[in-house]
């Protein structure tokens, strides 16, 4: 994930990529090789899973803040 983000520096935080982009394909192939995957699809599943975990963590933090707010507790 870090290698992909570093390679996409300047493209924003959205890790979606256009189909057929040769630069992105090359990055993904290097990541696939480093992870030891025989299939690029496996690498892409790992990257999507990692991104999903970040999203879910953000939702959890927001929900906890909401609960503190309605309970009248100080929001951290």
C-alpha positions in Angstrom: 0.0 0.0 0.0 2.8 2.4 0.9 4.6 1.7 -2.4 1.5 2.4 -4.4 0.8 5.6 -2.5 4.4 6.8 -2.9 4.3 5.9 -6.6 1.1 7.8 -7.1 2.5 10.9 -5.3 0.8 14.0 -6.8 -2.2 12.1 -8.1 -4.2 12.7 -4.9 -5.3 10.2 -2.3 -7.8 8.4 -4.4 -6.2 5.1 -5.3 -8.5 4.3 -8.2 -6.7 4.2 -11.5 -7.8 4.3 -15.1 -7.9 1.0 -16.9 -5.0 0.6 -19.3 -2.8 3.2 -17.6 0.7 1.7 -18.4 2.4 3.6 -15.5 -0.1 2.3 -12.9 0.1 -1.2 -14.4 3.9 -1.2 -14.0 3.6 -0.1 -10.4 1.0 -2.8 -9.7 3.3 -5.4 -11.3 6.2 -4.3 -9.0 4.0 -4.6 -6.0 2.7 -8.0 -7.1 6.3 -9.2 -7.4 7.3 -7.8 -4.0 4.3 -9.5 -2.4 5.1 -12.8 -4.1 1.7 -13.1 -5.8 1.4 -15.0 -9.0 -1.8 -13.2 -9.9 -2.3 -9.4 -10.1 -5.9 -10.0 -9.0 -4.6 -11.2 -5.7 -2.5 -8.1 -5.2 -5.5 -5.9 -6.1 -7.6 -7.6 -3.5 -5.0 -6.9 -0.8 -4.9 -3.2 -1.8 -8.7 -2.9 -1.8 -8.9 -4.7 1.5 -6.4 -2.3 3.1 -8.2 0.7 1.7 -11.5 -0.7 3.0 -10.1 -1.0 6.5 -9.0 2.6 6.5 -12.6 3.6 5.5 -14.1 1.5 8.2 -11.8 2.9 10.9 -12.8 6.4 9.9 -16.5 5.5 10.2 -15.9 4.0 13.6 -14.2 7.2 14.8 -17.0 9.3 13.5 -19.6 7.1 15.1 -17.9 7.2 18.5 -17.7 11.0 18.3 -21.4 11.1 17.5 -22.2 8.9 20.5 -20.1 11.1 22.8 -21.9 14.2 21.5 -25.4 12.9 22.1 -24.3 11.6 25.6 -23.1 15.1 26.4 -19.5 14.0 26.8 -16.5 16.0 25.6 -15.4 15.1 22.1 -11.7 14.3 21.9 
